Amino acid sequence: MKTSAAALVLALGLAGADNAAAIETSGAELAAAEDEPDLTIIITARARQLYRVQETTSGKLATAPLESSLNIQVLNEQLIRDQGARDAQDLYRNIAGVSLFSYAGVTARGFRQEEIFFDGLRGDPYVAFSVPQLFNVERLEFLKGPAGMLYGPGAPGGLFNYITKTPKNEFSARATAVVGTEARKGGSVEVEGFLPGDKAPATRLGVFYEDRNTPRRNSGSEVLILDGGVRADLGPAALTLQATRYQQNLQGNRLRGVPTDNLGHFLADRRWNHNEKSDFLDLTANVLQARVEWPVSEDLKVDAGLRYSKSLERQQYHEPRGLTDSDKDGVLDLSRREFRDQERDLEQLSFGANAVWSRDLGSVRNRVLLGVDAYRSELVNNNRPSLLGGFTAVAGLPAPLSLTKPVYGAMDPKTYKLKPRVRTSAIQERSGAYLLEEATVGPFIATAGVRFDRYEDTSDASGFKDEKATWRAGLVWRARPDVSVYGQWAQSYEPQSVSSQDPLAGGPFAPTEGEILEGGVKTELMGGRLQTTLAVYEIVRSNILQSDPRGDVGGDGVNDMVAFGEVTSKGAEFDLAADLTRNWVLTASYAYNDTRITKTNSNTVITNSVGDRFANAPRHKAGFWTRYQFPQRGLALAFGGDYVDVRTSISGQKVRPYTVFDASVIQKVGPWSMLLRVDNLFDKTYAASGFIDRTGHFPGEPRSVFLEVSREW
């Protein structure tokens, strides 16, 4: 029995706690193991257990994918680990319809999207230009399309919801060390369930540290994450407390792009950097989170969450201000620069509570969701202004930088004559209440919900407040136990920026609105071995703020604004997870999108638009990830690819299409495991996204390799 017990532990380690149902072994195998104590049994998990979860929570109701009219793509801990992902940018390639825009921002179904939720609550600690780290993330759920009825204000392309790791009762521990190219080194330790006693609270402690040079010159990344939590049984309810501290010290940042010509070819080496070695972007953030779960009765369950975060982002960097031809030979060879010194201090408090009542009413299975949420943030900017309207030193400083033969360190930023800091602040307040009904009659599952929001934005110069109602409706037809046909109609909205609400310019203005019609088919064929989702959609984003073509309508000296612009996004998406054999799994996705401006005043360019299209919105995007394991050797080989179609930058420059490949080798021997990861396997030179001509395109990273060795207890 010793060997079979060890095999069971190993199986759970390979498949993960959520995958216990996928363990496959026969009585004969176990009997043989008892007769041969030195035999190691490898028990495998199918694709939907290896890289998928059996239910999602971002729809506010825990629901199996085939029973939901929402389209939610899930990236779980096993996929994150197999791909060696460290931050959010490492995951975007796995999500159909999502590609990089800048920093933590993406293009989602044709629209720029930057907002992030954690455990269903607002409160992104990464401020403006830092990218979310994944050490304490259990899975990422991307809710596609407008989600205003569920989450309030947001972009219509989708919503990122990071589900964090929570305390556990059962003891487990994992220690990891990593080394790699670009002088990469670091390690992490995670311990769960370490308090003795059957009635001891669930616990978790984690530490992550990694230091490396990044591919751009003068740039480096040092990250420290401290994460802990405890979960206590309070009798009728359970209370979970979590605390996390993030520290990022990024040398040579904030990174912009590398200049390109109009055809998208880099004018400098992809490692070129506009920053000096002394430049930096530093982030310190502290997050506290509490969650109460109370099963009041068999029919009624209540939960509530409170999240507080305090973040400080400081940065000094040399911002590109445009290109020049220094020797008049017709080739742009110098980048003019200004020096920026900025601080962003962000404090956020978020609350959410839900009550779910479940009761069969005759032949109708019924679930009712009632919820409330509230959010407040205060952002204080403490920056140095200039006569140029930017954040720069006196004229002539700093010196321009050559694109082909850059000379760094010629000037010391400490000698720049900077102006005193100017403090500005902005406060956001949001509150909402929502009601959602889900009724199941035979093979049909109907969902309908409504939400009412109040919001208020205040800055040093102005303020405004308003209210908004949003709706959502969905229908699922379980055509077969393994096939569902679904459709949804949903809304979203985004308040106009507080800086645009000047009454002299015609403000306050109604928010930008989004509306989606979506339909598709979901399957779990071949006994669940083949999972697919096919979706087609149309999203209309309206009420976009633009300059009034009539100019100063009221004669008050301020040109007026008007909100009537419209953008339409149409597309189709397909994603798949399959067991090709017992040991070979595959995930794949494809997205087609056509986003166009369908209404304008013929006088004003809509933000991020290029002609009648949108910047960084590819028509085609495809990706795959496949893993083959050799059970008797404890070995798995994984290989993936990512294709992004041609795009256009905000300045109208071409962003060339690219295909990159990655690979992982995963070896497990007893409690030890090894991950050898290679990104950009063939060292492709490409632009991950475009921006504006003076700052260039964001270059994709060159080939990198790292080795990660872990020990589990």
N, C-alpha and C positions, 0 to 999 in steps of 0.2 A: 504493500500500500504506500510505502514511502515514495516510490517513483511516480505513481499516479497522482498523489497529492501535489508533488512538485510540478508535475505537468499541468495540473489545474491552475496553480499559481502563475506559471509561465504563460498559460493561455490568457488569463485575465490581464497579465501585464502587456501582452501583445495586442489584445483586442480592446482593452480599455473597459472601465466599469460598466459603461452603457452597452457593451457588446456581449455580455455574458450569455444572452440568449442565442448567440451565433456559434457557440462552441460546438464543434462537431467531432465526435469520437465514438467508437463502438465498444461494446462490452468486450469483444474479443481483443481489441487493442489494449484495454485496461488490464485484462487478464494476462496478456502477454507481458505487460509491463511489470506485473507483480512477480512473474517468474524470472524476469531479467532486470534486476535492480539498477544496473548501470545504463539502461536504455533511456534516452531522452525522447519524450513525445512532444512534437510541435502540433498544436491545435490551431487551426486557421479560422479566420473570420471572413464573412462575405463582404462584398463591396459596400453594401448599404449600412452594415455595421461598422466597417473599417473607416469610412469617410463620411457617413451620414448619421443623423440622429433620427429617432422614431417620432419625435414631435417637436414643434417649435413653439416659442412663447412670445415672439414679437408681435403677434396679433392680439395680445392681451389675454387670449384664451388658449391654454395648452391644447394643441390640435395636431393630429396626424396629417401629414402632407396631403394625402388623398381626400381628406375630409375638409380641406380649407379652400376657400375661394381667393385667398391671398397667394401671391407668388413670392415665396421666401427661399432664398438660397443660403445654405448653411455650410460653413467651413469649420470643421471640428478640430479638437486638439490633436488628433492623430495626423490629420493632413498638415496642420501647422508644423508639427514635429518632423514629419517625413520630408517636408520641403525646407527645413531649417530656417523658417521665417522668423525674423526678428522684429520687424515693424510692419505697419499697415501696408506700405507700398509693396511689400513682398507678396501680398495676398490678392491684389486687385486683378491679376491675370487669371485668377480662378473664377471670377464672377462674370457671367454673360452680361454684356451691355455696359460694363464698367471699365474705364481706362483712366490713366493718370492725367490730371490737369496741372496741378502744382502742389508741392508739399503734401498736406493731408487731403487736399481737394481732388475730386475726380470729375470726370464726365460720366453721368449716369443716365442712360436712355436719352442722350443728346443734350442734357442740361448740366451746368456746373453745380456741384453739390459739395458742401463742406461740413455740414452739421453731423455731430456724432452723439450717440446716446450710450450710456453704460447701465446695464441691468434695467433697461426701460426708463431711465431717468436722464434728464439733461444734466450737464455738468462736466464738459470736456476739459480736463486739466491742462491740455497741451496748447492752450492759447492760440496764437495766430499762425506761427511758422514752424512749430515742432510737430513731429509725426508720431502718432500713437505707437507705443511699444506693446509687445505681445506676451511678455513673460507671465503675467498674471491673468491672461485671457484663456478661458476654457473653449470658447467657440465664438465665431462671428456670424450673426444673422443679418442678411441684407434683405430688407423688405422693399420690394420693387414697386415703383409707382407712388402716387400721392398718398400720404398717410395722415392728413389733417384731422380726420375724425378720431384717430387713435392717439396722436401725439401732438396735435396743435400745429403751430407755424413750422413750415419746412419747405424745401425744394420739391418739385413734383417728380423728379427722377427716381427717388428712393431714399432709404434711411438706413444708416449703419447702427446696429445695436450690438455692442460688445458685451458678452456674458462673462463675468469674471469668475475666477476659481474661488470656491467657497470652502469653509472648514469641513473636515470629515471626522467620523468617529473611529474608523478603522485605521490602525497605524500603517503608514507607508512613508518612505523617504526616497529621495533621488538627489544625487550629487553629480554635477556635470562640469567638465573642463573643456575648453575650446582653444584651438590655435589655428591660424590661417594666414593667407596672404594679406598684404597691406598691414603687416605687423599686428595682426589680430590676435588677441588673447583675452581670456576671461573665464568665468565660471558661474555656477549657480547652485543653490541648495534649496530644496523644498522638503518640509517635514509636515506630516498631517497625522492627526489622531495620537498625539504623543502624551496626553495626560492619562495616568493609570486609573483603572476602575471602570466597571460597566456603566456607571451613571455619570461619568465624567463628561464635561462639555466637549463638543467637537472642536478641533483646533486646526490651525494652519499657520506656518511661518515660511517665508520665502525670501531669499536674497539673490539678486542678479547683478553681476558686474561684467562689463565688457569694454575694452579699449582697443581702438584701431585707427589707423589712417584711413581716410576715405579717398576714392580715386582722384579727386580734383586736387591740384597743387595747394599746398598750405592748409589743407583741411584735415580734420580729425574728429573722432567721435568717442566720447567717454560717457557711459551710461551706468547709473546705479539705481536699482529699484529695491525697496524694502517693503515687504507685503506681509500682512498678518491678519488673522481673524479668529473669532470664537463664536460658536453657536451653542446656546443654552436652551434646555427644555424648561419652560416656565409653567408647566402643567398644561393648561388648555392651549397655550401658544408657544411658538419657538421664536427666539430672538437671535439674529445674526448680526455681529458687529465686525466691521472690516476697517483696516487702516492701511494706507499706501503712501509711500514717499517716492517721488520721482526726482532724479537729478540728471540733467543732460548738460554736458560741457562740450560744445561743438566749436572746434577751432576753425578759423577761416570761413565762417558762416556769417550772415545768411547767404546761402548760395543762390545765385541767379543762373542763367543758362550760358551757353557758348554761342557767340554770334554766328549767323548763317547768311548765305546769299538767298535770293528769292526762290531758288530751286531746292532749298533745304540742305545744301552742303555746308558743313562746318567751315568757318574761316580761320579757325584756330584748332589746335589739338584738343581732343575731348577732355583732357585733363586740365585745360586752361582754367584759371580762376581769376576773377576780377578783384579778389580780396587779398589783403596782406596777411602775413603769418600771425600778426598780433590781433587780427579781427576775431570776433567770437559771437556765438549765440548761446547763452546759458539759460537754462530753465530749471526752476525749483518749484515743485508742486506737492502739496499735502492734501490727501483726500480721506475723509471719514464717511462711512456709510453704515446705516442701520436698516435692518429689514425684519418685520414681524409677520409671521404666518400663523393664522388662527383658523383651524377647521372647526367652525362653530357647531356644525352638525353634519350629518351625512349629506345634506342638501346644500349647505351654505358654507363657503370658504372665503375668508377675508385675508388680505395681505396689504402691507403698507411699507413704503420705503422712504428714507430720508438720506440725502447725499449733500455733503458740504465739501467744497474744494477752494483752496487758496493757492494761486499760481503767480509767480514772478518771472517774466521773461526779459532778459537784458541782452542787447546786441549792439555791437559796433561793427560797421562794415563799409566797404567802398562800393557804392551803387553805380553801375554803368549808366552814363548819361547820353550816349550816342557815339557813333563811329565816325572817324575822319580818315582822310587820305593824306598822310603826312608828306609824302614825296611827290604827290600829284601825278602818279603813274596810272591812275584809274582803279587802283586796288585799295579798298578800305583796310587799314593796317593798325589803327590806334583806337582804343576805347577811352573816351573821356570819363572821368569819375567824380563823384562827390562823396563826402564822408558823412555817414549817418550814425547818430548816437541816440538810441531809443530804449525806453523802458515801458513795459506793459504789466500792470498789476491787476489781476483779475480775481474777484471773489464771487463765488456762486453758491446758491442754496436751492435745492430742488426737493420736492415732495410729491409722492404719488400714492394713491390708495385705491384698491379694487375689491369689490365684493361680487362673487360668482354664485348664483343660485341655480341649482340643477334639479329639475323635477319632471317626471313623465306626466303629461296631461292626456290621458287616454292613449291614443296611438301616436301621440306627438312627443318625441324626446325634446326637452326644452332646456336651454341654458340662457341665463340673463346676466349680463355684465353691467355693473354700475361703478363708475370710477370718477375720481377727481384728481387733479394735479395742479401744482403751482411752482413757479420758478422765478428767482430774482438773481440778477447779476449786476455787478458794478465793475466797469473797466476804467482804470485810470491810466492815461498815457502821460509820460513825462519825457518829452523829446526836446531836442535842440532845433529851433527854426532858423531860417535864413532869409535874406532878401530875395532869393530866387524862388522861394515858396517850397523848397525842399528842406533837407537837413544836411547842410554842407559847410565846409570851411570857407575861408575867404577866397576870392577869385584867384585862379591859378593853382590852387591847392585842392586836392592832391594832384600829382602829375598824371598825365594820361599813361596808359599801359599798352605796350605793344602786343598784338595778337600772336605774332610768330616768335618774337624774342623778348618775352616779358622780363623786366628787371624789378625784382621785389626788394623792399627794404631801403629804397633810395630816400624815403621820407619817413619821418617818425610822426604818427598821428598825435602824439603828445604835444607837438609843436604847433598844431593847427589852432588858429584863433577862433574858437567856437563861441557862439552866443549862449546866453543863459537858457536853462531849460524852461519850457512852457508846459504847464499842467492842464490837461483837459480830462473830462470824465463823461461817461455815458452810463445810464442805468436802464436795464430792461426788466419789466415785470410782466409775467404771464400767469394766467389762471384759467382752468377749464374744467368742465364737467361733461360726462358722456354716458350714454346708455346704448347698449348693444343687445339685440335679441338674436339667438340662434335656434332655429326650429328644424328638427329632422322628422320627415314623414316618408316612410318607406325608403326609396333610394335617393330622395331629394333632401338637401341641406340648404336652407335659406337663412341668410344673415342680413340684418338691417340695423343701422345705428345712426345716431345723431350726436353731435358735440356742440357745445356753446363755449366760446372763448372770450375773455377780456384781456386786453394787452395795453401796456403803456410804456412808451420810450421817452427818456428825458436826457438831454445833453446840456452843456453849459449855455448854449445859445437858444435852444428851443425844446419843445416837448409836444407830445400828442398822445391821445388814447382813443381806443375804439373797441368794437366787439364784432364777433364773427361767428356764424353757424356753418358747420360743414356736415356732410352726409356720406354714408357708405352703404352699399348694398351688394350682396353677392349670392350666387346660386351654384350649388354643386349637384351634379347628377352622377350617382354611383352606377354607371352603366353595367359594370361587373365588379366583383370584389377587388379586382386588380386594375380597373380602369375608371377614371373619373373625368368628366367633362365639367369645366368650371367657367364662370364669368364673373366680372366685378365692375362696378361703377363707383368711383371714389373721387373725393375732392381734397385739395390742399390750398393753403394760402400763405403768403409771406408779407408782413407789414413793410411798407416802403421805409427806406432808411430815414433816421431822424433828421439827418442833414438835408433831406429833400422835402421837409414838411413846412417850409416857410410860408406863412399866410400871405405874404406879399407876392409869392409865386403861385398862388392859387391853392395852397395846402390848407388843411391836411388832406391827404389823398387816401382813397380806399386801397386795400392791399392788393398785391399781385395774386392772381388766382390760378389754380391748376385743376384740371379735370381729366380723368382717364376712363376709357372704355377698353376692357381687356377680356379676352377669352382664350381658352386653351384646353389641352388634354394632359392629364398626368397618369402615369402607369407604374405598376410594380409587377412586371410580368415574370414568367418563369419562376414562380414561387418566391418572388422578391429579388431574384438575381439580376433583373434588368429594371432599373428605375429611370424614367424619363419625364421631362416636362417640355411641352411645346406651347408657346404663348404668342399671340398677336395682340397688338395694342395701338391705341392712339391717345396721345396726351396733348391737350390744348392748354397753353399757358397764356393768360390774358391779363389785361389791365396793367401793362408794363409802362412805367413812367418815362415820358419823353418831353422834349421842349415843345412848347406850343408854337406852331408855325405863325401865329398872329403876333408873336413877340410880347411886348408889355401891354397886356390887355387892359389893366386898370389904370395905366398911366402913373404908377407909383414908383417908377424907376427900376423895377425888378422884372426881368423877363419871366413870363409865366410858364408853368409846366402843365402837362395834361397826360392822363393815364388812359391809353386805349390800344397800345401795341399788343400784338399777338404772335405767338410762336407755336407751331404744330410739329409734334414728333410722332412719327409712325415707324413701327418696327415689328420684328419677329425674333424670337429667341428659342433656342433648343439646348437643353442640357441632359446629360446621361451619366449614370453610374452603373457599371455592369461587372458581373463575374464572368469573365471569358472562360476560365476554368476554375477548379478549386483553388488554385494558387495564383491566378493572374487576374488582376482587377484593373478597371479603366474608368476614368472620369473624363468627360469631354463636353465642350460647350461651343455654341456658335450664336452670334447676334448680328442682326441686320438692323440698321437704324437710318432714317432719313428725317433730319430736323431742319425745318425751314421757317423763315419769317413769313407769316401769312397776313399780317396787318401792320402798317406803319403810317406815319404822317408824311412820308416822303421828304422829310426835312432833317430828321435826327437819326443817327446810327444807334441801334439798340446795343447795349453793353454785351461784349463778347461775340457780336455778330460780324460776319464777313460776307458782304453782299447779301444774298437772301439765305445764307447758311450760318451755322454757328461754329465758333472756333473749337478745335480739339474734339470734334464729334465725328468719329470714323463711321463710314457706312458699314464696314464689315469688321468683325472681331471674332477670333476663334482661338481655342486653347485645348490642351489635353494634358492628362497626367496618368501614367500607367505604372503599375508596380507588379513585379513577378517575384514570388518568394520560393526558396528552396527549403522546404520544411526540415529535412533531416540535417541540414547544415546551419539552420538558424539564420539564413542569409536572404536578403531581399534586394533587388535591383529596381530602381525607379527612374523614369525618364519622362520629361514633359516639354511642351512647346507652347509658344504664345505668338499669335499673329495679330497685328493691328494695321488696319488699312490706312491709306493716305489721308491726311488731315490738313487743315489750314490753321496757322497761328492767328492770334488776335490782329496782328499787323498785315495779314494776308499772305504771309510767306508759306511756302509749301513745307509740310512736315512729312517726310518720306515714310512709306510703309516699311514695316520690319517684321522679321521672324527671328525669335531667339529660342534656344533650347537650354534646358537645365537637367541635371542628373544627380541622383543620390544612391549611395551604397549603404545598406543598413545591415549590420551584423549583430546578432545577439547570442551570447554564450553565458548561460546561467543568468546571474543577476547583472552581468555586464552587457552594455550595448554600445555600438559605435555607429556614428553617422559621418560618412564622407560626402560632402556636398560640393558640387561644381555649378556655379551660376554663369550664364552666358557661355556655354560650353565651347562654342566656336569663335569666341571673342569678336562678336559682331559689333561694328560701330554704328550707332543709331541714335535717334532722338526719341526719348520716351514721351515727350509732349512739346508743344510750342507755346511761346508766350508773346512778347512784343519784340520788334526788331532791335531796339537798343540793348536789350538784355539777352536775346537769342533763345535758342531751344534748350530744354533740359536734356542733357546727354544721358543715355542709358549707361549703366556701369559696365566696365570691361570685365573680362573673365576673372572670377575670384574662386578660391578654393578654401574650405576649412574642414577641420576634423574635430568632431565632438565625441567625447567618450563619457559615458554615464554609468553609474552604479546605483542599483535599486535595492531597497530593503523592504 
